[in-house]
């Protein structure tokens, strides 16, 4: 794919002088990265304490927690399609993304008023609605601001900044729990303040993406923007590469064990004090932060699909380490550190890389909708996977549930490797 001269000029005008991977991306990417950093501090403060708050504090069972974890991934997934379609038809991607950020900020405040497991679940579902609305428009703004050959680097820079927030969020939660008498309420209050700051930064510093009339598009692109939502989705799914990418992401998503479950399993194996639980995501976020940009650049050079599948191999390695019959002591402690690191590498190799794989395959006028289709397929699969894992834990125990998930993930990886074609790679 090639950019037109006018489009290349637009990108050049928005791009600082090259001097490193962060300075080589457009200002829109950096502004969205700052918004995501602040918002992720807010989100990860809640996420860091949520398993303990619900299971130890409010008495939620593993099956119920699996349902809630799945709800966060997939119950509002179809709203991604609505948000994506509205953003494409109105060309107001910033406005739709802002509505999603604002809804999530309101939900952080609502956590202070709810005290039962399922009222918390309802608030978290609304929070995930906000995330569902904002994710595809945000990723479309990133994609439309840079050339097809630099998608991996742009998404890598954004995810690195996003992960800086994920690194700081658990540290902030740990600090608040350490000094506050009413720890959970204090965590939710500080989280709400960061979420509001993220909305303010979006309003002040993020620019709407210009309409790219000369951006390369598949043949159906000229009539696509005026199509009804259902017809637009069907038109996108006729693209063989996108359809195959959706199937791959969904098949792997069913067997992707959520990090909250992995942290709970790690807590059981290492038998550490509960007060240290919020620090587990810090190690993962630190590795993700360091590896996101290199992983994006590697994906641009070697092939994004290959890196995406390799990331799931790393997740499989983390599951196998948790299953290994290691005795208590240094070996088990090292395995715990390795699990945290492998989880960070998994996110670095899959999160932004998947969006960078899909973006060049999509017409500019349907970019947001197409990314929402892919995100919805993955989110629904992870919703089902969380339900299945929670049920397996309840029926068989955590070890057997993790073994079944690892076997399923290995099978899905083998199938994706066998049936994937070069057109699904997404590298440019």
C-alpha positions in Angstrom: 0.0 0.0 0.0 1.1 3.5 -0.7 0.0 6.9 0.6 -1.0 9.6 -1.8 1.2 12.8 -1.8 -1.4 14.8 0.0 -1.9 12.2 2.7 1.8 11.9 3.1 2.0 15.6 3.6 -0.7 15.5 6.2 1.2 12.8 8.2 4.5 14.7 7.8 2.9 17.9 9.2 1.8 16.0 12.2 5.0 14.1 12.8 7.9 15.5 14.8 11.5 15.0 13.5 12.7 11.4 13.7 15.1 10.6 16.4 13.7 7.4 18.0 10.6 5.3 18.1 8.5 7.6 20.3 9.4 10.9 18.4 8.7 9.2 15.0 5.0 8.9 15.5 2.3 11.6 14.9 1.2 13.9 17.7 -2.2 12.4 17.7 -0.7 9.1 18.8 1.2 10.7 21.6 -1.8 12.6 22.8 -4.0 9.5 22.8 -1.1 7.7 24.6 -1.2 10.3 27.3 -5.0 10.0 27.7 -4.6 6.2 27.9 -1.8 6.5 30.4 -3.9 8.5 32.8 -7.0 6.4 32.2 -5.1 3.2 32.8 -3.9 4.4 36.1 -7.5 4.8 37.1 -8.6 1.4 35.6 -5.7 -0.6 37.0 -6.1 0.8 40.5 -9.5 -0.9 40.5 -8.4 -4.0 38.7 -5.5 -4.5 41.1 -7.8 -4.9 44.1 -10.8 -6.3 42.4 -10.2 -10.1 42.8 -9.5 -9.7 46.5 -12.3 -7.2 47.0 -14.9 -9.5 45.4 -13.7 -13.0 46.4 -12.1 -12.2 49.9 -14.1 -9.1 50.8 -17.6 -9.8 49.4 -17.4 -13.7 49.2 -17.8 -14.2 45.5 -17.2 -17.7 44.3 -14.7 -18.6 41.5 -17.6 -19.4 39.1 -19.2 -16.1 39.8 -15.9 -14.3 39.4 -15.4 -16.1 36.1 -18.8 -14.8 35.0 -17.9 -11.3 36.1 -14.5 -11.4 34.4 -16.1 -12.6 31.2 -18.7 -9.9 31.5 -15.9 -7.3 31.5 -14.5 -8.8 28.3 -17.6 -9.6 26.3 -21.1 -8.8 27.7 -21.0 -5.3 26.1 -18.9 -6.4 23.1 -21.7 -5.7 20.6 -21.6 -2.0 21.6 -18.2 -1.9 20.0 -19.9 -2.3 16.7 -22.4 0.4 17.5 -19.7 2.8 18.6 -17.5 2.0 15.6 -20.4 2.4 13.1 -21.5 5.7 14.6 -17.9 7.0 14.6 -17.4 6.1 10.9 -20.8 7.5 9.7 -20.4 10.8 11.6 -16.6 11.0 11.2 -16.7 12.1 14.9 -14.3 9.5 16.3 -13.0 11.8 19.0 -16.5 12.5 20.2 -17.5 8.8 20.4 -14.3 8.0 22.2 -14.8 10.8 24.6 -18.3 9.6 25.4 -16.8 6.2 26.3 -14.1 7.7 28.5 -16.7 9.9 30.3 -18.9 6.9 31.0 -16.0 5.0 32.5 -15.2 8.0 34.7 -18.7 8.1 36.0 -18.6 4.4 36.8 -15.5 4.9 39.0 -17.5 7.3 41.1 -20.4 4.8 41.2 -18.2 2.2 42.8 -18.2 4.2 46.0 -22.0 3.7 46.3 -22.3 -0.1 45.7 -21.6 -2.8 48.3 -22.9 -6.1 46.9 -21.2 -8.4 44.4 -23.8 -8.0 41.7 -24.2 -4.3 42.1 -20.5 -4.0 41.6 -20.9 -6.2 38.6 -23.5 -3.9 37.1 -21.2 -0.9 37.6 -18.3 -2.8 36.0 -20.5 -3.7 33.1 -21.3 -0.1 32.5 -17.6 0.7 32.8 -16.9 -1.9 30.1 -19.6 -0.3 28.0 -17.5 2.8 28.1 -14.4 0.9 27.1 -16.3 -0.8 24.3 -17.4 2.5 22.9 -14.0 4.2 23.0 -11.6 1.5 21.9 -12.3 1.2 18.2 -12.6 5.0 17.6 -9.4 5.5 19.5 -7.5 2.8 17.5 -9.0 4.2 14.3 -7.6 7.7 15.2 -4.2 6.1 15.7 -4.3 4.1 12.5 -5.5 7.0 10.3 -2.7 9.2 11.6 0.2 7.2 10.2 1.3 5.2 7.1 0.4 1.6 6.7 4.0 0.5 7.0 4.3 2.1 10.5 1.2 0.8 12.1 3.0 -1.6 14.3 5.3 1.1 15.7 2.5 3.6 16.2 0.4 1.1 18.1 3.5 -0.1 20.0 4.2 3.5 21.2 0.5 4.0 22.2 0.4 0.7 24.1 3.7 1.5 25.8 2.3 4.7 27.1 -1.0 3.0 28.0 1.0 0.4 29.9 2.9 3.0 31.8 -0.5 3.8 33.4 -1.0 0.1 34.0 2.4 0.1 35.8 1.5 3.1 38.0 -2.1 2.0 38.7 -1.3 -1.0 41.0 1.5 1.0 42.7 -1.0 3.7 43.4 -3.5 1.2 44.7 -0.8 -0.4 46.9 0.1 2.9 48.3 -3.5 3.9 49.1 -4.2 0.5 50.8 -1.0 0.9 52.8 -2.0 4.3 54.3 -5.8 4.5 54.2 -8.0 3.2 56.9 -10.9 2.5 54.6 -8.7 1.2 51.8 -11.1 0.2 49.0 -13.2 3.4 49.2 -10.0 5.4 49.0 -8.8 3.4 46.0 -12.0 4.1 44.2 -11.9 7.8 45.0 -8.4 8.3 43.6 -9.3 6.2 40.6 -12.2 8.4 39.8 -10.0 11.5 39.9 -7.6 10.0 37.4 -10.5 9.0 35.1 -11.8 12.6 35.0 -8.3 13.9 34.2 -8.2 11.5 31.2 -11.4 13.0 29.8 -10.0 16.5 30.2 -6.8 15.6 28.4 -8.8 14.1 25.5 -10.9 17.2 25.1 -7.9 19.5 25.2 -5.2 17.7 23.2 -6.5 15.1 20.9 -7.4 16.2 17.3 -10.1 14.6 15.2 -8.6 12.6 12.3 -9.1 14.3 8.9 -11.1 12.5 6.3 -8.6 10.7 4.0 -10.2 10.7 0.6 -7.2 9.2 -1.2 -6.4 6.6 1.4 -6.2 3.1 -0.3 -9.3 1.1 0.1 -10.7 -2.2 -1.1 -13.2 -2.0 -4.0 -16.3 -1.7 -1.8 -15.0 1.4 0.0 -16.8 4.1 -2.1 -20.3 3.0 -1.1 -19.4 1.6 2.3 -19.8 4.8 4.4 -23.5 5.1 3.5 -24.4 1.5 4.1 -26.6 0.4 7.1 -24.7 -1.1 10.0 -25.6 -4.7 9.3 -24.6 -4.3 5.6 -21.3 -2.6 6.5 -20.4 -5.5 8.8 -21.3 -8.1 6.2 -19.3 -6.2 3.6 -16.2 -6.2 5.9 -16.5 -9.9 6.7 -16.4 -10.6 2.9 -12.7 -9.6 3.1 -11.0 -13.0 3.4 -8.0 -11.7 5.4 -10.2 -9.9 8.0 -12.5 -12.9 8.3 -9.6 -15.2 8.9 -8.1 -12.8 11.4 -11.4 -12.7 13.3 -11.5 -16.5 13.4 -7.9 -16.7 14.7 -8.4 -14.1 17.4 -11.7 -15.8 18.5 -10.2 -19.3 18.6 -7.3 -18.2 20.7 -9.4 -15.9 22.9 -11.6 -18.8 24.1 -8.5 -20.4 25.7 -6.8 -17.2 26.9 -6.8 -17.4 30.7 -7.4 -14.0 32.2 -4.6 -12.4 34.1 -6.7 -12.0 37.2 -7.1 -15.8 37.3 -3.3 -16.3 36.7 -2.5 -13.9 39.6 -4.9 -15.8 41.9 -3.2 -19.1 40.9 0.2 -17.5 41.5 -0.9 -16.2 44.9 -1.9 -19.7 45.9 1.4 -21.2 44.7 3.6 -18.7 46.4 1.5 -18.1 49.5 2.4 -14.4 49.8 0.6 -11.9 52.1 -2.6 -10.6 50.6 -1.5 -7.0 51.0 1.1 -7.6 48.2 -1.5 -8.9 45.8 -1.9 -5.5 44.0 1.8 -5.5 43.1 1.6 -8.5 40.8 0.3 -6.6 37.8 3.3 -4.2 38.2 5.8 -6.7 37.0 3.6 -7.6 34.0 3.1 -3.9 33.1 6.8 -3.2 33.4 7.7 -5.9 30.9 4.8 -4.8 28.6 6.1 -1.2 28.8 9.6 -2.2 27.8 8.6 -4.6 25.1 5.6 -2.9 23.4 7.6 -0.7 21.0 10.2 -3.4 20.1 7.4 -5.9 19.6 5.5 -3.5 17.3 8.6 -2.8 15.2 9.4 -6.5 15.1 5.9 -7.1 13.8 6.3 -4.5 11.1 9.5 -6.2 9.9 8.8 -10.0 10.4 5.1 -10.1 10.0 2.4 -9.2 12.5 0.6 -12.5 12.4 3.7 -14.4 13.3 4.4 -12.1 16.3 0.7 -12.4 17.4 0.8 -16.2 17.4 4.2 -16.1 19.1 2.7 -14.0 21.9 0.2 -16.8 22.6 3.1 -19.3 22.8 4.5 -17.1 25.6 1.1 -17.3 27.4 1.1 -21.1 27.0 4.6 -21.1 28.6 3.3 -19.1 31.6 0.4 -21.6 32.1 2.9 -24.6 31.9 5.1 -22.9 34.6 2.1 -22.6 36.9 1.4 -26.3 36.3 5.0 -27.4 36.9 5.4 -29.4 40.2 8.1 -27.2 41.6 8.9 -27.4 45.4 8.6 -24.3 47.5 11.8 -22.3 47.5 13.9 -20.4 45.1 12.8 -22.5 42.0 9.2 -21.7 42.7 9.9 -18.0 43.3 11.8 -17.8 40.0 9.0 -19.5 38.2 6.6 -16.9 39.7 8.7 -14.1 38.4 8.9 -15.8 34.9 5.1 -16.1 34.8 4.7 -12.4 35.5 7.3 -11.6 32.8 5.8 -13.9 30.2 2.4 -12.4 30.7 3.9 -8.9 30.0 5.5 -10.2 26.8 2.2 -11.9 25.8 0.4 -8.5 25.9 3.3 -6.7 24.1 3.1 -9.2 21.2 -0.6 -9.3 20.9 -2.5 -6.2 22.0 -1.4 -3.5 19.7 -0.1 -6.0 17.1 -3.6 -7.4 16.4 -4.9 -3.9 15.7 -1.9 -3.1 13.5 -2.5 -6.3 11.6 -6.1 -5.5 10.8 -5.8 -1.7 10.1 -4.2 -1.8 6.7 -6.7 -4.4 5.5 -9.6 -2.0 6.1 -11.0 0.8 4.0 -10.5 4.2 5.6 -14.3 5.0 5.7 -14.9 1.7 7.6 -11.7 1.6 9.7 -13.4 2.1 13.0 -16.2 -0.4 12.2 -13.7 -3.0 11.0 -11.6 -2.7 14.1 -14.7 -3.0 16.2 -15.7 -6.2 14.4 -12.4 -7.8 15.3 -12.5 -6.5 18.9 -16.0 -7.9 19.2 -15.0 -11.3 18.0 -12.1 -11.5 20.4 -14.1 -10.0 23.3 -17.0 -12.5 22.9 -14.5 -15.4 22.8 -12.8 -14.2 25.9 -16.2 -13.8 27.6 -16.9 -17.5 26.8 -13.4 -18.5 27.9 -13.8 -16.8 31.3 -17.1 -18.5 31.9 -15.7 -21.8 31.0 -12.5 -21.4 33.1 -14.5 -20.3 36.1 -16.8 -23.3 35.8 -13.9 -25.6 35.3 -12.2 -24.2 38.5 -15.4 -24.7 40.5 -16.0 -28.3 39.2 -12.4 -29.6 38.9 -10.2 -27.3 40.8 -7.7 -24.7 39.6 -5.0 -27.1 38.4 -7.2 -29.1 36.2 -8.9 -26.0 34.8 -5.5 -24.5 33.9 -4.4 -27.8 32.3 -7.5 -27.9 30.1 -7.0 -24.2 29.1 -3.4 -24.9 28.1 -4.4 -27.9 26.0 -7.0 -25.9 24.3 -4.6 -23.0 23.6 -2.0 -25.4 22.1 -4.7 -26.9 19.8 -5.9 -23.4 18.7 -2.3 -22.3 18.0 -1.7 -25.4 15.9 -4.8 -24.8 13.9 -4.1 -21.1 13.4 -0.5 -22.0 12.2 -1.8 -24.7 9.8 -4.6 -22.7 8.2 -3.3 -19.2 8.2 -2.3 -17.7 4.9 0.1 -14.9 4.0 -2.8 -12.5 3.2 -3.7 -12.7 6.9 -0.4 -11.5 8.1 -1.0 -7.8 7.7 2.7 -6.9 7.3 3.4 -4.2 4.8 
